[in-house]
Amino acid sequence: WLAFQQAGAAGYRTLIGEDLRRARLLADIVEAAPELALLTQHLSITTFRYVPADLASRQDEADVTAWLDQLNRTLLDRLQRSGELFVSNAVVDGRYALRACFVNFQTTDDDVRAVPAIVVREARAIDTASRPETLRGAGVRS
């Protein structure tokens, strides 16, 4: 109540509007990133996942889908433990996703712009170290 009295209805509308705009900003950046797949963007929530470029055309195959889910689970754990960025998770159409929910008035556009690079950096490291042998070179078919 005290915060509402301080900011007022107009102040809250502005803060919420900024959260919505930042979620859309992240969605736009994710859509432009070749290794990220945007799943949803509603209100102040954007969901997406890391998909290595060489697996993108095969992400509907069961073994690839299972790996992508595991990769994104491991990625979420690493991101949360690092303290560099905090996202949570969601399952969207049966796929494990990273979920960014904007509610902190201290979040800046620069913070939002930093998210994809951090996610891709960490995800590439996990994928390189952990991808099942059966999926290595998966983008090359004979």
CNS distance restraints for C-alpha pairs under 8 A (distance, minus, plus):
assign (resid   1 and name CA) (resid   5 and name CA) 6.12 0.50 0.50
assign (resid   2 and name CA) (resid   6 and name CA) 6.18 0.50 0.50
assign (resid   3 and name CA) (resid   7 and name CA) 6.07 0.50 0.50
assign (resid   3 and name CA) (resid   8 and name CA) 7.94 0.50 0.50
assign (resid   4 and name CA) (resid   8 and name CA) 5.12 0.50 0.50
assign (resid   4 and name CA) (resid   9 and name CA) 6.96 0.50 0.50
assign (resid   4 and name CA) (resid  12 and name CA) 7.35 0.50 0.50
assign (resid   7 and name CA) (resid  11 and name CA) 4.69 0.50 0.50
assign (resid   7 and name CA) (resid  12 and name CA) 6.33 0.50 0.50
assign (resid   8 and name CA) (resid  12 and name CA) 6.35 0.50 0.50
assign (resid   9 and name CA) (resid  13 and name CA) 6.16 0.50 0.50
assign (resid  10 and name CA) (resid  14 and name CA) 6.23 0.50 0.50
assign (resid  11 and name CA) (resid  15 and name CA) 6.25 0.50 0.50
assign (resid  12 and name CA) (resid  16 and name CA) 6.05 0.50 0.50
assign (resid  13 and name CA) (resid  17 and name CA) 5.94 0.50 0.50
assign (resid  14 and name CA) (resid  18 and name CA) 6.22 0.50 0.50
assign (resid  15 and name CA) (resid  19 and name CA) 6.44 0.50 0.50
assign (resid  15 and name CA) (resid 105 and name CA) 6.55 0.50 0.50
assign (resid  16 and name CA) (resid  20 and name CA) 6.31 0.50 0.50
assign (resid  16 and name CA) (resid 103 and name CA) 7.66 0.50 0.50
assign (resid  17 and name CA) (resid  21 and name CA) 6.16 0.50 0.50
assign (resid  18 and name CA) (resid  22 and name CA) 6.08 0.50 0.50
assign (resid  19 and name CA) (resid  23 and name CA) 6.25 0.50 0.50
assign (resid  19 and name CA) (resid  44 and name CA) 5.54 0.50 0.50
assign (resid  19 and name CA) (resid 102 and name CA) 5.17 0.50 0.50
assign (resid  19 and name CA) (resid 103 and name CA) 6.06 0.50 0.50
assign (resid  19 and name CA) (resid 104 and name CA) 7.80 0.50 0.50
assign (resid  19 and name CA) (resid 105 and name CA) 7.74 0.50 0.50
assign (resid  20 and name CA) (resid  24 and name CA) 6.37 0.50 0.50
assign (resid  20 and name CA) (resid  43 and name CA) 5.49 0.50 0.50
assign (resid  20 and name CA) (resid  44 and name CA) 4.53 0.50 0.50
assign (resid  20 and name CA) (resid  45 and name CA) 7.89 0.50 0.50
assign (resid  20 and name CA) (resid 102 and name CA) 7.41 0.50 0.50
assign (resid  21 and name CA) (resid  25 and name CA) 6.13 0.50 0.50
assign (resid  21 and name CA) (resid  44 and name CA) 7.70 0.50 0.50
assign (resid  22 and name CA) (resid  26 and name CA) 6.20 0.50 0.50
assign (resid  22 and name CA) (resid  44 and name CA) 7.48 0.50 0.50
assign (resid  22 and name CA) (resid 102 and name CA) 7.13 0.50 0.50
assign (resid  22 and name CA) (resid 109 and name CA) 6.70 0.50 0.50
assign (resid  22 and name CA) (resid 112 and name CA) 6.90 0.50 0.50
assign (resid  23 and name CA) (resid  27 and name CA) 6.28 0.50 0.50
assign (resid  23 and name CA) (resid  41 and name CA) 7.13 0.50 0.50
assign (resid  23 and name CA) (resid  43 and name CA) 7.36 0.50 0.50
assign (resid  23 and name CA) (resid  44 and name CA) 5.11 0.50 0.50
assign (resid  23 and name CA) (resid  45 and name CA) 5.86 0.50 0.50
assign (resid  23 and name CA) (resid  46 and name CA) 5.77 0.50 0.50
assign (resid  23 and name CA) (resid 100 and name CA) 7.60 0.50 0.50
assign (resid  23 and name CA) (resid 101 and name CA) 7.29 0.50 0.50
assign (resid  23 and name CA) (resid 102 and name CA) 6.43 0.50 0.50
assign (resid  24 and name CA) (resid  28 and name CA) 6.18 0.50 0.50
assign (resid  24 and name CA) (resid  41 and name CA) 6.86 0.50 0.50
assign (resid  24 and name CA) (resid  44 and name CA) 7.76 0.50 0.50
assign (resid  24 and name CA) (resid  46 and name CA) 7.46 0.50 0.50
assign (resid  25 and name CA) (resid  29 and name CA) 6.28 0.50 0.50
assign (resid  25 and name CA) (resid 112 and name CA) 7.43 0.50 0.50
assign (resid  26 and name CA) (resid  30 and name CA) 6.02 0.50 0.50
assign (resid  26 and name CA) (resid  46 and name CA) 7.13 0.50 0.50
assign (resid  26 and name CA) (resid 112 and name CA) 6.05 0.50 0.50
assign (resid  26 and name CA) (resid 113 and name CA) 6.99 0.50 0.50
assign (resid  26 and name CA) (resid 115 and name CA) 7.96 0.50 0.50
assign (resid  27 and name CA) (resid  31 and name CA) 6.07 0.50 0.50
assign (resid  27 and name CA) (resid  38 and name CA) 6.55 0.50 0.50
assign (resid  27 and name CA) (resid  41 and name CA) 6.49 0.50 0.50
assign (resid  27 and name CA) (resid  46 and name CA) 6.16 0.50 0.50
assign (resid  28 and name CA) (resid  32 and name CA) 6.45 0.50 0.50
assign (resid  29 and name CA) (resid  33 and name CA) 6.39 0.50 0.50
assign (resid  29 and name CA) (resid 113 and name CA) 7.40 0.50 0.50
assign (resid  29 and name CA) (resid 116 and name CA) 7.46 0.50 0.50
assign (resid  30 and name CA) (resid  36 and name CA) 5.75 0.50 0.50
assign (resid  30 and name CA) (resid  37 and name CA) 6.66 0.50 0.50
assign (resid  30 and name CA) (resid  38 and name CA) 6.02 0.50 0.50
assign (resid  30 and name CA) (resid  48 and name CA) 7.46 0.50 0.50
assign (resid  30 and name CA) (resid 116 and name CA) 6.66 0.50 0.50
assign (resid  31 and name CA) (resid  36 and name CA) 7.03 0.50 0.50
assign (resid  31 and name CA) (resid  37 and name CA) 6.55 0.50 0.50
assign (resid  31 and name CA) (resid  38 and name CA) 5.81 0.50 0.50
assign (resid  33 and name CA) (resid  37 and name CA) 7.84 0.50 0.50
assign (resid  33 and name CA) (resid 116 and name CA) 7.69 0.50 0.50
assign (resid  34 and name CA) (resid  53 and name CA) 6.74 0.50 0.50
assign (resid  35 and name CA) (resid  50 and name CA) 5.86 0.50 0.50
assign (resid  35 and name CA) (resid  51 and name CA) 5.20 0.50 0.50
assign (resid  35 and name CA) (resid  52 and name CA) 5.34 0.50 0.50
assign (resid  35 and name CA) (resid  53 and name CA) 5.59 0.50 0.50
assign (resid  35 and name CA) (resid 120 and name CA) 7.11 0.50 0.50
assign (resid  36 and name CA) (resid  48 and name CA) 6.73 0.50 0.50
assign (resid  36 and name CA) (resid  49 and name CA) 5.67 0.50 0.50
assign (resid  36 and name CA) (resid  50 and name CA) 4.67 0.50 0.50
assign (resid  36 and name CA) (resid  51 and name CA) 5.70 0.50 0.50
assign (resid  36 and name CA) (resid  52 and name CA) 7.90 0.50 0.50
assign (resid  36 and name CA) (resid 116 and name CA) 7.84 0.50 0.50
assign (resid  36 and name CA) (resid 120 and name CA) 7.73 0.50 0.50
assign (resid  37 and name CA) (resid  48 and name CA) 5.36 0.50 0.50
assign (resid  37 and name CA) (resid  49 and name CA) 5.34 0.50 0.50
assign (resid  37 and name CA) (resid  50 and name CA) 6.33 0.50 0.50
assign (resid  37 and name CA) (resid  51 and name CA) 6.60 0.50 0.50
assign (resid  38 and name CA) (resid  46 and name CA) 7.76 0.50 0.50
assign (resid  38 and name CA) (resid  47 and name CA) 6.27 0.50 0.50
assign (resid  38 and name CA) (resid  48 and name CA) 4.36 0.50 0.50
assign (resid  38 and name CA) (resid  49 and name CA) 6.79 0.50 0.50
assign (resid  39 and name CA) (resid  46 and name CA) 7.68 0.50 0.50
assign (resid  39 and name CA) (resid  47 and name CA) 5.35 0.50 0.50
assign (resid  39 and name CA) (resid  48 and name CA) 4.99 0.50 0.50
assign (resid  39 and name CA) (resid  49 and name CA) 7.51 0.50 0.50
assign (resid  39 and name CA) (resid  92 and name CA) 7.05 0.50 0.50
assign (resid  39 and name CA) (resid  97 and name CA) 7.77 0.50 0.50
assign (resid  40 and name CA) (resid  45 and name CA) 7.86 0.50 0.50
assign (resid  40 and name CA) (resid  46 and name CA) 5.67 0.50 0.50
assign (resid  40 and name CA) (resid  47 and name CA) 5.10 0.50 0.50
assign (resid  40 and name CA) (resid  48 and name CA) 6.98 0.50 0.50
assign (resid  41 and name CA) (resid  45 and name CA) 5.75 0.50 0.50
assign (resid  41 and name CA) (resid  46 and name CA) 4.35 0.50 0.50
assign (resid  41 and name CA) (resid  47 and name CA) 6.39 0.50 0.50
assign (resid  42 and name CA) (resid  46 and name CA) 6.56 0.50 0.50
assign (resid  44 and name CA) (resid 101 and name CA) 5.59 0.50 0.50
assign (resid  44 and name CA) (resid 102 and name CA) 5.29 0.50 0.50
assign (resid  44 and name CA) (resid 103 and name CA) 7.40 0.50 0.50
assign (resid  45 and name CA) (resid  99 and name CA) 6.80 0.50 0.50
assign (resid  45 and name CA) (resid 100 and name CA) 5.61 0.50 0.50
assign (resid  45 and name CA) (resid 101 and name CA) 4.41 0.50 0.50
assign (resid  45 and name CA) (resid 102 and name CA) 6.51 0.50 0.50
assign (resid  46 and name CA) (resid  99 and name CA) 5.87 0.50 0.50
assign (resid  46 and name CA) (resid 100 and name CA) 5.28 0.50 0.50
assign (resid  46 and name CA) (resid 101 and name CA) 6.60 0.50 0.50
assign (resid  47 and name CA) (resid  90 and name CA) 7.36 0.50 0.50
assign (resid  47 and name CA) (resid  97 and name CA) 6.04 0.50 0.50
assign (resid  47 and name CA) (resid  98 and name CA) 5.52 0.50 0.50
assign (resid  47 and name CA) (resid  99 and name CA) 4.46 0.50 0.50
assign (resid  47 and name CA) (resid 100 and name CA) 6.27 0.50 0.50
assign (resid  48 and name CA) (resid  97 and name CA) 5.40 0.50 0.50
assign (resid  48 and name CA) (resid  98 and name CA) 5.38 0.50 0.50
assign (resid  48 and name CA) (resid  99 and name CA) 6.70 0.50 0.50
assign (resid  49 and name CA) (resid  72 and name CA) 6.54 0.50 0.50
assign (resid  49 and name CA) (resid  96 and name CA) 7.45 0.50 0.50
assign (resid  49 and name CA) (resid  97 and name CA) 5.01 0.50 0.50
assign (resid  49 and name CA) (resid  98 and name CA) 5.68 0.50 0.50
assign (resid  50 and name CA) (resid  68 and name CA) 7.48 0.50 0.50
assign (resid  50 and name CA) (resid  71 and name CA) 7.97 0.50 0.50
assign (resid  50 and name CA) (resid  72 and name CA) 6.51 0.50 0.50
assign (resid  50 and name CA) (resid 119 and name CA) 7.59 0.50 0.50
assign (resid  50 and name CA) (resid 120 and name CA) 7.02 0.50 0.50
assign (resid  50 and name CA) (resid 123 and name CA) 6.83 0.50 0.50
assign (resid  51 and name CA) (resid  55 and name CA) 6.65 0.50 0.50
assign (resid  51 and name CA) (resid  56 and name CA) 6.02 0.50 0.50
assign (resid  51 and name CA) (resid  59 and name CA) 7.96 0.50 0.50
assign (resid  51 and name CA) (resid  68 and name CA) 6.68 0.50 0.50
assign (resid  52 and name CA) (resid  56 and name CA) 6.32 0.50 0.50
assign (resid  52 and name CA) (resid 124 and name CA) 7.73 0.50 0.50
assign (resid  54 and name CA) (resid 137 and name CA) 7.53 0.50 0.50
assign (resid  54 and name CA) (resid 138 and name CA) 6.51 0.50 0.50
assign (resid  54 and name CA) (resid 139 and name CA) 4.49 0.50 0.50
assign (resid  54 and name CA) (resid 140 and name CA) 7.92 0.50 0.50
assign (resid  55 and name CA) (resid  59 and name CA) 6.05 0.50 0.50
assign (resid  55 and name CA) (resid  64 and name CA) 7.20 0.50 0.50
assign (resid  55 and name CA) (resid 138 and name CA) 6.42 0.50 0.50
assign (resid  55 and name CA) (resid 139 and name CA) 5.80 0.50 0.50
assign (resid  57 and name CA) (resid 139 and name CA) 7.75 0.50 0.50
assign (resid  58 and name CA) (resid  64 and name CA) 6.63 0.50 0.50
assign (resid  58 and name CA) (resid 139 and name CA) 7.86 0.50 0.50
assign (resid  59 and name CA) (resid  64 and name CA) 5.46 0.50 0.50
assign (resid  59 and name CA) (resid  65 and name CA) 5.43 0.50 0.50
assign (resid  59 and name CA) (resid  68 and name CA) 7.75 0.50 0.50
assign (resid  60 and name CA) (resid  64 and name CA) 7.00 0.50 0.50
assign (resid  60 and name CA) (resid  65 and name CA) 6.04 0.50 0.50
assign (resid  61 and name CA) (resid  65 and name CA) 5.95 0.50 0.50
assign (resid  62 and name CA) (resid  66 and name CA) 6.09 0.50 0.50
assign (resid  63 and name CA) (resid  67 and name CA) 6.26 0.50 0.50
assign (resid  64 and name CA) (resid  68 and name CA) 6.11 0.50 0.50
assign (resid  64 and name CA) (resid 135 and name CA) 7.38 0.50 0.50
assign (resid  65 and name CA) (resid  69 and name CA) 6.16 0.50 0.50
assign (resid  65 and name CA) (resid  95 and name CA) 7.64 0.50 0.50
assign (resid  66 and name CA) (resid  70 and name CA) 6.26 0.50 0.50
assign (resid  67 and name CA) (resid  71 and name CA) 5.89 0.50 0.50
assign (resid  67 and name CA) (resid 131 and name CA) 7.49 0.50 0.50
assign (resid  67 and name CA) (resid 132 and name CA) 7.86 0.50 0.50
assign (resid  68 and name CA) (resid  72 and name CA) 6.05 0.50 0.50
assign (resid  68 and name CA) (resid  96 and name CA) 7.88 0.50 0.50
assign (resid  69 and name CA) (resid  73 and name CA) 6.18 0.50 0.50
assign (resid  69 and name CA) (resid  95 and name CA) 6.43 0.50 0.50
assign (resid  69 and name CA) (resid  96 and name CA) 5.07 0.50 0.50
assign (resid  69 and name CA) (resid  97 and name CA) 7.68 0.50 0.50
assign (resid  70 and name CA) (resid  74 and name CA) 6.16 0.50 0.50
assign (resid  71 and name CA) (resid  75 and name CA) 6.03 0.50 0.50
assign (resid  71 and name CA) (resid 123 and name CA) 7.33 0.50 0.50
assign (resid  71 and name CA) (resid 126 and name CA) 7.07 0.50 0.50
assign (resid  71 and name CA) (resid 127 and name CA) 6.81 0.50 0.50
assign (resid  72 and name CA) (resid  76 and name CA) 6.04 0.50 0.50
assign (resid  72 and name CA) (resid  96 and name CA) 6.72 0.50 0.50
assign (resid  72 and name CA) (resid  97 and name CA) 6.71 0.50 0.50
assign (resid  72 and name CA) (resid  98 and name CA) 7.21 0.50 0.50
assign (resid  72 and name CA) (resid 123 and name CA) 7.61 0.50 0.50
assign (resid  73 and name CA) (resid  77 and name CA) 6.39 0.50 0.50
assign (resid  73 and name CA) (resid  96 and name CA) 7.19 0.50 0.50
assign (resid  74 and name CA) (resid  78 and name CA) 6.23 0.50 0.50
assign (resid  74 and name CA) (resid 126 and name CA) 7.67 0.50 0.50
assign (resid  75 and name CA) (resid  79 and name CA) 6.09 0.50 0.50
assign (resid  75 and name CA) (resid 119 and name CA) 7.70 0.50 0.50
assign (resid  75 and name CA) (resid 122 and name CA) 6.78 0.50 0.50
assign (resid  75 and name CA) (resid 123 and name CA) 5.87 0.50 0.50
assign (resid  75 and name CA) (resid 126 and name CA) 7.21 0.50 0.50
assign (resid  76 and name CA) (resid  80 and name CA) 6.11 0.50 0.50
assign (resid  76 and name CA) (resid  87 and name CA) 7.16 0.50 0.50
assign (resid  76 and name CA) (resid  88 and name CA) 7.07 0.50 0.50
assign (resid  76 and name CA) (resid  89 and name CA) 7.39 0.50 0.50
assign (resid  76 and name CA) (resid  98 and name CA) 6.85 0.50 0.50
assign (resid  77 and name CA) (resid  81 and name CA) 6.11 0.50 0.50
assign (resid  78 and name CA) (resid  82 and name CA) 6.06 0.50 0.50
assign (resid  78 and name CA) (resid 122 and name CA) 7.72 0.50 0.50
assign (resid  79 and name CA) (resid  83 and name CA) 6.70 0.50 0.50
assign (resid  79 and name CA) (resid  84 and name CA) 6.78 0.50 0.50
assign (resid  79 and name CA) (resid  85 and name CA) 6.08 0.50 0.50
assign (resid  79 and name CA) (resid  86 and name CA) 6.56 0.50 0.50
assign (resid  79 and name CA) (resid  87 and name CA) 7.60 0.50 0.50
assign (resid  79 and name CA) (resid 119 and name CA) 7.71 0.50 0.50
assign (resid  79 and name CA) (resid 122 and name CA) 7.74 0.50 0.50
assign (resid  80 and name CA) (resid  84 and name CA) 7.60 0.50 0.50
assign (resid  80 and name CA) (resid  85 and name CA) 6.64 0.50 0.50
assign (resid  80 and name CA) (resid  86 and name CA) 5.46 0.50 0.50
assign (resid  80 and name CA) (resid  87 and name CA) 7.07 0.50 0.50
assign (resid  85 and name CA) (resid 115 and name CA) 7.29 0.50 0.50
assign (resid  86 and name CA) (resid 100 and name CA) 7.81 0.50 0.50
assign (resid  87 and name CA) (resid  98 and name CA) 6.32 0.50 0.50
assign (resid  87 and name CA) (resid  99 and name CA) 5.53 0.50 0.50
assign (resid  87 and name CA) (resid 100 and name CA) 5.04 0.50 0.50
assign (resid  87 and name CA) (resid 101 and name CA) 7.37 0.50 0.50
assign (resid  88 and name CA) (resid  98 and name CA) 5.90 0.50 0.50
assign (resid  88 and name CA) (resid  99 and name CA) 4.98 0.50 0.50
assign (resid  88 and name CA) (resid 100 and name CA) 6.54 0.50 0.50
assign (resid  89 and name CA) (resid  96 and name CA) 7.13 0.50 0.50
assign (resid  89 and name CA) (resid  97 and name CA) 5.58 0.50 0.50
assign (resid  89 and name CA) (resid  98 and name CA) 4.64 0.50 0.50
assign (resid  89 and name CA) (resid  99 and name CA) 4.89 0.50 0.50
assign (resid  90 and name CA) (resid  96 and name CA) 6.08 0.50 0.50
assign (resid  90 and name CA) (resid  97 and name CA) 5.19 0.50 0.50
assign (resid  90 and name CA) (resid  98 and name CA) 6.31 0.50 0.50
assign (resid  90 and name CA) (resid  99 and name CA) 5.98 0.50 0.50
assign (resid  91 and name CA) (resid  95 and name CA) 5.21 0.50 0.50
assign (resid  91 and name CA) (resid  96 and name CA) 4.59 0.50 0.50
assign (resid  91 and name CA) (resid  97 and name CA) 5.72 0.50 0.50
assign (resid  92 and name CA) (resid  96 and name CA) 6.56 0.50 0.50
assign (resid  92 and name CA) (resid  97 and name CA) 6.72 0.50 0.50
assign (resid 102 and name CA) (resid 107 and name CA) 7.77 0.50 0.50
assign (resid 107 and name CA) (resid 111 and name CA) 6.21 0.50 0.50
assign (resid 107 and name CA) (resid 112 and name CA) 7.57 0.50 0.50
assign (resid 108 and name CA) (resid 112 and name CA) 6.55 0.50 0.50
assign (resid 109 and name CA) (resid 113 and name CA) 6.15 0.50 0.50
assign (resid 110 and name CA) (resid 114 and name CA) 6.21 0.50 0.50
assign (resid 111 and name CA) (resid 115 and name CA) 6.73 0.50 0.50
assign (resid 113 and name CA) (resid 117 and name CA) 7.99 0.50 0.50
assign (resid 114 and name CA) (resid 118 and name CA) 6.41 0.50 0.50
assign (resid 115 and name CA) (resid 119 and name CA) 6.13 0.50 0.50
assign (resid 116 and name CA) (resid 120 and name CA) 6.01 0.50 0.50
assign (resid 117 and name CA) (resid 121 and name CA) 5.99 0.50 0.50
assign (resid 118 and name CA) (resid 122 and name CA) 6.24 0.50 0.50
assign (resid 119 and name CA) (resid 123 and name CA) 5.92 0.50 0.50
assign (resid 120 and name CA) (resid 124 and name CA) 5.91 0.50 0.50
assign (resid 121 and name CA) (resid 125 and name CA) 6.53 0.50 0.50
assign (resid 122 and name CA) (resid 126 and name CA) 6.39 0.50 0.50
assign (resid 123 and name CA) (resid 127 and name CA) 6.01 0.50 0.50
assign (resid 124 and name CA) (resid 128 and name CA) 5.95 0.50 0.50
assign (resid 125 and name CA) (resid 129 and name CA) 6.20 0.50 0.50
assign (resid 126 and name CA) (resid 130 and name CA) 5.77 0.50 0.50
assign (resid 126 and name CA) (resid 131 and name CA) 7.69 0.50 0.50
assign (resid 127 and name CA) (resid 131 and name CA) 5.10 0.50 0.50
assign (resid 131 and name CA) (resid 135 and name CA) 6.73 0.50 0.50
assign (resid 131 and name CA) (resid 136 and name CA) 6.82 0.50 0.50
assign (resid 132 and name CA) (resid 136 and name CA) 6.71 0.50 0.50
assign (resid 134 and name CA) (resid 138 and name CA) 7.65 0.50 0.50
